[in-house]
Amino acid sequence: MRRPFPSRRVSPRPGGGPSLRWATRTPARPTHSAWCPRAPTRAPTPPATASTSLSTEGVPAPLHGRLVASGFTHFQQSGTGAIRKYYNYMRVTPMLEPLDALGRTWDLEDEDASPGRYRARLESGITAELTVGPKSAVHRYTFPAHADARVVIDMSMGGLAIPYGATVPLRAHLESVEPGVMQGEIVVEGAPLAVHIECDVEGWRRLLWYDRRLMPGGSTLAFDHIRPTTLRPFGFMWAGPTSEGQSVEIRMGFSLRGVEQARKNLERDGASGGPSFTRRAQATRASWDEALSRIHVDTHNPARREVFATAMYHSLIKPSFAPDESPFWPTKGPWVFDVSTMWDIYRTQLPLLTALAPERAVELANALLTICEQEGNLPIGYRMARGSDRFGRQGSALAHTFIVDLAKPWPSRHRLGVGARPSRR
């Protein structure tokens, strides 16, 4: 099977997952997302407006009777239970309505997903396309003719619309930098998440907004102490006229080490300086092809091939490798998050990672050792957040098993055709 992902179309089912897959957990996220293999950036439709709610038993109850979305968020937990930190930050919403309508939902039509790319049409007539790089995201929205279309980026929201599932930013600083460029940083769950945004549409204006009200002439918006009781929506906006079929591209670079590194990450991902959606989508697809092609399956049963390929695809989403991005210490080096949790992956996903991508396994081991050096313990679970003691009641010596497995000879690795073990610390 030279291209393990079976098709460019993902068939939805009432539970929200693909038409065929193996799973031991109830799906708690939309399958239709743009992902990059083992990279931090993910651009899904927010689970708060997807067709399923979070549940640990049985089939989850629908939040809506149909597929709807209020926009498209970034970063997201995948396949976890009640983990309490779900990300879903910086929601991007293409709109034809006034800013007062922000937060409403639109029906999703003609969804189509392939590795690294997502497409859907909203009932408003806007077509949304998303792709991601390792530390960037590119949105492309195709508008109908309209006198005042807009793309709104809500920097205030996060998490899930379920009890104890929301994330409220603690601090924020937003800035309009120059024509076509805005940037900002929010502190969420103890982590400073920065973004550099580019949108260079002729005739469109860039604006900051607060509490669904525009701030004409304002170039900076800052909050030094936000609480749930004082939170009001805030963010960026580009707006202007569109002709029928006009495309607007939003390019976003992310970093946990400030807006300047976010800008450099956008450049490194080849998504800066002009329209780059197609180029970035092709590069991400090539990354998926390389990752998925490490196992070839010979079978005459297409259903089994699809089940295996889908499970393989999901196994490559996490952990999230983010070298030189730790916000908790100043030195460069390997850093990995979304290890959620070692109890779930130390006997399943991590042996698979060691077999198929030993160089990544060594990078993960070095990242875990760095966390131990900096924080005093090998992690039980690790997220893009402070507060690893969330998993304190789980088994605590599980990273040791993974590291010992890397340290011992494993001749079967050569039989798998993966190659020799790289050097390790």
SULRA-V911196 format. One record per residue. SS is DSSP state (hx for helix, st for strand, lp for the rest). BURIAL is I if it has 9 or more other ideal C-beta (glycine too) atoms within 8 Angstrom, else O. D_FIRST is the distance of its C-alpha to the first C-alpha in Angstrom with 1 decimal. Layout:
ss->SS burial->BURIAL d_first->D_FIRST
ss->SS burial->BURIAL d_first->D_FIRST
This chain:
ss->lp burial->I d_first->0.0
ss->lp burial->O d_first->3.8
ss->lp burial->O d_first->5.6
ss->lp burial->I d_first->5.6
ss->lp burial->I d_first->9.0
ss->lp burial->O d_first->9.1
ss->lp burial->O d_first->12.1
ss->lp burial->O d_first->15.1
ss->lp burial->O d_first->17.4
ss->lp burial->I d_first->18.2
ss->lp burial->O d_first->20.3
ss->lp burial->I d_first->23.4
ss->lp burial->O d_first->25.2
ss->lp burial->O d_first->28.8
ss->lp burial->I d_first->28.0
ss->lp burial->I d_first->26.3
ss->lp burial->O d_first->22.8
ss->lp burial->I d_first->19.6
ss->lp burial->O d_first->19.6
ss->lp burial->O d_first->17.5
ss->lp burial->I d_first->17.4
ss->lp burial->O d_first->18.8
ss->lp burial->O d_first->21.9
ss->lp burial->O d_first->25.2
ss->lp burial->O d_first->27.1
ss->lp burial->I d_first->28.3
ss->lp burial->I d_first->26.6
ss->lp burial->I d_first->29.3
ss->lp burial->I d_first->27.8
ss->lp burial->I d_first->26.2
ss->lp burial->I d_first->22.4
ss->lp burial->I d_first->23.0
ss->st burial->I d_first->23.5
ss->st burial->I d_first->22.8
ss->st burial->I d_first->21.6
ss->lp burial->I d_first->21.0
ss->lp burial->I d_first->19.1
ss->lp burial->I d_first->21.8
ss->st burial->I d_first->24.5
ss->lp burial->I d_first->27.7
ss->lp burial->I d_first->27.6
ss->st burial->I d_first->26.3
ss->st burial->I d_first->27.7
ss->st burial->I d_first->27.6
ss->st burial->I d_first->30.0
ss->lp burial->I d_first->32.5
ss->hx burial->I d_first->32.3
ss->hx burial->I d_first->36.0
ss->hx burial->I d_first->35.5
ss->lp burial->I d_first->32.2
ss->lp burial->I d_first->32.2
ss->lp burial->I d_first->32.3
ss->lp burial->I d_first->34.7
ss->lp burial->I d_first->34.3
ss->lp burial->I d_first->34.7
ss->lp burial->O d_first->34.1
ss->lp burial->O d_first->34.8
ss->lp burial->O d_first->33.4
ss->lp burial->O d_first->32.3
ss->lp burial->I d_first->33.6
ss->lp burial->O d_first->36.4
ss->lp burial->I d_first->35.8
ss->lp burial->I d_first->37.6
ss->lp burial->I d_first->37.5
ss->lp burial->O d_first->37.1
ss->lp burial->O d_first->34.6
ss->lp burial->I d_first->32.2
ss->st burial->I d_first->34.5
ss->st burial->I d_first->34.6
ss->lp burial->I d_first->37.4
ss->lp burial->I d_first->35.4
ss->st burial->I d_first->32.5
ss->st burial->I d_first->32.9
ss->st burial->I d_first->31.5
ss->st burial->I d_first->30.3
ss->st burial->I d_first->29.6
ss->lp burial->I d_first->29.1
ss->lp burial->I d_first->25.9
ss->lp burial->I d_first->26.0
ss->lp burial->O d_first->29.4
ss->lp burial->O d_first->32.5
ss->lp burial->O d_first->36.0
ss->lp burial->I d_first->35.6
ss->lp burial->O d_first->38.3
ss->lp burial->I d_first->36.9
ss->lp burial->I d_first->34.3
ss->st burial->I d_first->34.7
ss->st burial->I d_first->34.0
ss->st burial->I d_first->36.3
ss->st burial->I d_first->37.5
ss->st burial->I d_first->36.8
ss->st burial->I d_first->36.5
ss->st burial->I d_first->37.9
ss->st burial->I d_first->38.3
ss->st burial->I d_first->41.5
ss->lp burial->I d_first->44.0
ss->lp burial->O d_first->46.5
ss->lp burial->O d_first->49.0
ss->hx burial->I d_first->48.2
ss->hx burial->O d_first->49.9
ss->hx burial->O d_first->46.9
ss->lp burial->I d_first->44.6
ss->lp burial->O d_first->42.9
ss->lp burial->O d_first->42.8
ss->lp burial->O d_first->39.5
ss->st burial->I d_first->37.9
ss->st burial->I d_first->35.7
ss->st burial->I d_first->32.0
ss->st burial->O d_first->30.7
ss->st burial->O d_first->27.6
ss->st burial->I d_first->25.4
ss->st burial->I d_first->22.1
ss->st burial->I d_first->19.7
ss->st burial->I d_first->16.7
ss->lp burial->I d_first->16.0
ss->lp burial->I d_first->19.3
ss->st burial->I d_first->21.1
ss->st burial->I d_first->23.2
ss->st burial->I d_first->25.4
ss->st burial->I d_first->28.1
ss->st burial->I d_first->31.5
ss->st burial->I d_first->34.5
ss->lp burial->O d_first->37.3
ss->lp burial->I d_first->39.5
ss->lp burial->O d_first->37.7
ss->lp burial->I d_first->36.0
ss->st burial->I d_first->32.3
ss->st burial->I d_first->30.7
ss->st burial->I d_first->27.7
ss->st burial->I d_first->26.8
ss->st burial->I d_first->24.7
ss->st burial->I d_first->25.3
ss->st burial->I d_first->25.4
ss->lp burial->I d_first->25.9
ss->lp burial->I d_first->29.5
ss->st burial->I d_first->30.0
ss->st burial->I d_first->29.4
ss->st burial->I d_first->29.8
ss->st burial->I d_first->31.0
ss->st burial->I d_first->31.6
ss->st burial->I d_first->33.8
ss->st burial->I d_first->34.8
ss->st burial->I d_first->38.3
ss->lp burial->I d_first->40.5
ss->lp burial->O d_first->43.9
ss->st burial->I d_first->46.1
ss->st burial->O d_first->49.1
ss->st burial->O d_first->48.1
ss->st burial->I d_first->44.4
ss->st burial->I d_first->43.3
ss->st burial->I d_first->40.5
ss->st burial->I d_first->41.7
ss->st burial->I d_first->40.4
ss->st burial->I d_first->41.8
ss->lp burial->I d_first->42.2
ss->lp burial->I d_first->44.0
ss->lp burial->I d_first->41.4
ss->lp burial->I d_first->38.9
ss->st burial->I d_first->37.5
ss->lp burial->I d_first->37.3
ss->lp burial->O d_first->40.0
ss->lp burial->O d_first->40.6
ss->lp burial->O d_first->43.5
ss->lp burial->O d_first->43.3
ss->lp burial->I d_first->40.1
ss->st burial->I d_first->41.5
ss->lp burial->I d_first->41.8
ss->lp burial->I d_first->44.9
ss->lp burial->I d_first->45.1
ss->lp burial->O d_first->48.0
ss->st burial->I d_first->48.8
ss->st burial->I d_first->47.7
ss->st burial->I d_first->48.5
ss->st burial->I d_first->47.5
ss->st burial->I d_first->48.6
ss->st burial->I d_first->48.6
ss->st burial->O d_first->48.3
ss->st burial->O d_first->48.6
ss->lp burial->O d_first->47.6
ss->lp burial->O d_first->44.0
ss->st burial->I d_first->43.5
ss->st burial->I d_first->44.1
ss->st burial->I d_first->43.3
ss->st burial->I d_first->44.0
ss->st burial->I d_first->43.5
ss->st burial->I d_first->43.6
ss->st burial->I d_first->44.1
ss->st burial->I d_first->41.9
ss->lp burial->I d_first->41.9
ss->lp burial->O d_first->43.6
ss->st burial->I d_first->41.0
ss->st burial->I d_first->42.0
ss->st burial->I d_first->39.3
ss->st burial->I d_first->40.0
ss->st burial->I d_first->38.6
ss->st burial->I d_first->39.2
ss->st burial->I d_first->38.8
ss->st burial->I d_first->39.0
ss->lp burial->I d_first->39.6
ss->lp burial->O d_first->41.4
ss->lp burial->I d_first->42.2
ss->lp burial->O d_first->45.4
ss->lp burial->O d_first->48.1
ss->lp burial->I d_first->46.6
ss->st burial->O d_first->48.6
ss->st burial->I d_first->47.4
ss->st burial->I d_first->49.1
ss->st burial->I d_first->49.3
ss->st burial->I d_first->50.1
ss->st burial->I d_first->51.4
ss->lp burial->O d_first->51.9
ss->lp burial->O d_first->50.6
ss->st burial->O d_first->53.3
ss->st burial->O d_first->52.9
ss->lp burial->I d_first->54.5
ss->lp burial->O d_first->55.6
ss->lp burial->O d_first->56.6
ss->lp burial->I d_first->55.2
ss->lp burial->O d_first->53.1
ss->st burial->I d_first->52.6
ss->st burial->I d_first->52.0
ss->st burial->O d_first->52.3
ss->st burial->I d_first->52.6
ss->lp burial->O d_first->53.6
ss->lp burial->O d_first->53.7
ss->lp burial->I d_first->51.7
ss->lp burial->O d_first->52.0
ss->lp burial->O d_first->50.6
ss->lp burial->O d_first->54.1
ss->lp burial->O d_first->54.4
ss->lp burial->I d_first->50.9
ss->lp burial->O d_first->50.8
ss->lp burial->I d_first->47.7
ss->st burial->I d_first->47.5
ss->st burial->I d_first->45.3
ss->st burial->I d_first->44.6
ss->st burial->I d_first->44.6
ss->st burial->I d_first->44.2
ss->st burial->I d_first->45.9
ss->st burial->I d_first->47.0
ss->st burial->O d_first->46.9
ss->st burial->I d_first->43.8
ss->lp burial->O d_first->43.5
ss->lp burial->O d_first->41.3
ss->lp burial->O d_first->37.6
ss->st burial->O d_first->38.5
ss->st burial->O d_first->35.8
ss->st burial->I d_first->36.8
ss->st burial->I d_first->34.7
ss->st burial->I d_first->35.3
ss->st burial->I d_first->34.0
ss->st burial->I d_first->34.4
ss->st burial->I d_first->34.3
ss->st burial->I d_first->34.7
ss->st burial->I d_first->36.3
ss->lp burial->I d_first->38.1
ss->lp burial->I d_first->40.6
ss->lp burial->I d_first->42.3
ss->hx burial->I d_first->42.0
ss->hx burial->O d_first->42.3
ss->hx burial->I d_first->39.2
ss->hx burial->I d_first->37.5
ss->hx burial->I d_first->38.4
ss->hx burial->I d_first->37.1
ss->hx burial->I d_first->33.7
ss->hx burial->I d_first->33.4
ss->hx burial->I d_first->34.2
ss->hx burial->O d_first->31.7
ss->lp burial->I d_first->28.9
ss->lp burial->I d_first->29.9
ss->lp burial->I d_first->31.1
ss->lp burial->I d_first->34.8
ss->lp burial->O d_first->37.4
ss->lp burial->O d_first->36.3
ss->lp burial->O d_first->33.6
ss->lp burial->I d_first->30.3
ss->hx burial->I d_first->28.0
ss->hx burial->O d_first->25.7
ss->hx burial->I d_first->25.6
ss->hx burial->I d_first->25.0
ss->hx burial->I d_first->22.2
ss->hx burial->O d_first->20.3
ss->hx burial->I d_first->20.9
ss->hx burial->I d_first->19.7
ss->hx burial->I d_first->16.5
ss->hx burial->O d_first->15.9
ss->hx burial->I d_first->16.7
ss->hx burial->I d_first->14.2
ss->hx burial->I d_first->11.4
ss->hx burial->O d_first->12.7
ss->hx burial->I d_first->13.2
ss->hx burial->I d_first->9.9
ss->lp burial->I d_first->8.0
ss->lp burial->O d_first->10.2
ss->lp burial->O d_first->8.2
ss->lp burial->O d_first->5.0
ss->lp burial->I d_first->5.2
ss->lp burial->O d_first->6.3
ss->lp burial->O d_first->8.5
ss->lp burial->O d_first->10.5
ss->lp burial->O d_first->11.7
ss->hx burial->O d_first->10.5
ss->hx burial->O d_first->13.1
ss->hx burial->O d_first->11.8
ss->hx burial->I d_first->8.3
ss->hx burial->I d_first->10.6
ss->hx burial->I d_first->13.0
ss->hx burial->I d_first->10.9
ss->hx burial->I d_first->9.5
ss->hx burial->I d_first->13.2
ss->hx burial->I d_first->14.7
ss->hx burial->I d_first->12.7
ss->hx burial->I d_first->13.9
ss->hx burial->I d_first->17.4
ss->hx burial->O d_first->17.6
ss->lp burial->I d_first->17.3
ss->lp burial->I d_first->20.3
ss->lp burial->I d_first->23.0
ss->lp burial->I d_first->25.2
ss->st burial->I d_first->26.4
ss->st burial->I d_first->27.2
ss->lp burial->I d_first->30.2
ss->lp burial->I d_first->31.8
ss->lp burial->O d_first->35.5
ss->lp burial->I d_first->35.8
ss->lp burial->I d_first->37.7
ss->lp burial->O d_first->40.6
ss->lp burial->O d_first->42.4
ss->lp burial->O d_first->43.3
ss->lp burial->O d_first->43.9
ss->lp burial->O d_first->42.1
ss->lp burial->O d_first->38.8
ss->lp burial->I d_first->35.9
ss->lp burial->I d_first->32.8
ss->lp burial->I d_first->32.9
ss->st burial->I d_first->30.5
ss->st burial->I d_first->31.1
ss->lp burial->I d_first->29.6
ss->st burial->I d_first->29.6
ss->lp burial->I d_first->30.3
ss->lp burial->I d_first->31.1
ss->hx burial->I d_first->30.9
ss->hx burial->I d_first->31.6
ss->hx burial->O d_first->28.4
ss->hx burial->I d_first->26.0
ss->lp burial->I d_first->27.6
ss->lp burial->O d_first->26.1
ss->lp burial->O d_first->22.8
ss->hx burial->I d_first->21.4
ss->hx burial->I d_first->23.4
ss->hx burial->I d_first->22.2
ss->hx burial->I d_first->18.6
ss->hx burial->I d_first->19.7
ss->hx burial->I d_first->21.6
ss->hx burial->I d_first->18.7
ss->hx burial->I d_first->16.1
ss->lp burial->I d_first->18.7
ss->hx burial->I d_first->22.0
ss->hx burial->O d_first->23.6
ss->hx burial->I d_first->23.3
ss->hx burial->I d_first->24.6
ss->hx burial->I d_first->27.6
ss->hx burial->I d_first->28.3
ss->hx burial->I d_first->28.3
ss->hx burial->I d_first->30.6
ss->hx burial->I d_first->32.9
ss->hx burial->I d_first->33.0
ss->hx burial->I d_first->34.0
ss->hx burial->I d_first->36.7
ss->hx burial->I d_first->38.0
ss->hx burial->I d_first->38.3
ss->hx burial->I d_first->40.2
ss->hx burial->O d_first->42.5
ss->hx burial->I d_first->43.2
ss->hx burial->I d_first->43.6
ss->lp burial->O d_first->44.6
ss->lp burial->O d_first->41.8
ss->lp burial->I d_first->38.2
ss->lp burial->I d_first->36.8
ss->lp burial->I d_first->36.0
ss->lp burial->I d_first->34.3
ss->st burial->I d_first->34.3
ss->lp burial->I d_first->34.2
ss->lp burial->I d_first->35.2
ss->lp burial->I d_first->38.7
ss->lp burial->O d_first->41.6
ss->lp burial->O d_first->42.3
ss->hx burial->I d_first->40.0
ss->hx burial->O d_first->42.5
ss->hx burial->I d_first->40.8
ss->hx burial->I d_first->38.8
ss->lp burial->O d_first->41.8
ss->lp burial->O d_first->41.9
ss->lp burial->I d_first->38.4
ss->lp burial->O d_first->37.9
ss->lp burial->O d_first->38.9
ss->lp burial->O d_first->37.6
ss->hx burial->I d_first->33.9
ss->hx burial->I d_first->33.1
ss->hx burial->O d_first->34.8
ss->hx burial->I d_first->32.2
ss->hx burial->I d_first->29.5
ss->hx burial->I d_first->31.6
ss->hx burial->O d_first->32.6
ss->hx burial->I d_first->29.0
ss->hx burial->I d_first->28.5
ss->hx burial->O d_first->31.8
ss->lp burial->O d_first->31.2
ss->lp burial->O d_first->29.3
ss->lp burial->O d_first->25.8
ss->lp burial->O d_first->24.7
ss->hx burial->O d_first->21.5
ss->hx burial->I d_first->20.3
ss->hx burial->I d_first->20.3
ss->hx burial->O d_first->18.5
ss->lp burial->O d_first->15.6
ss->lp burial->O d_first->15.6
ss->lp burial->I d_first->16.8
ss->lp burial->O d_first->20.0
ss->lp burial->O d_first->23.7
ss->lp burial->O d_first->25.3
ss->lp burial->O d_first->26.9
ss->lp burial->O d_first->30.6
ss->lp burial->O d_first->31.8
ss->lp burial->O d_first->35.1
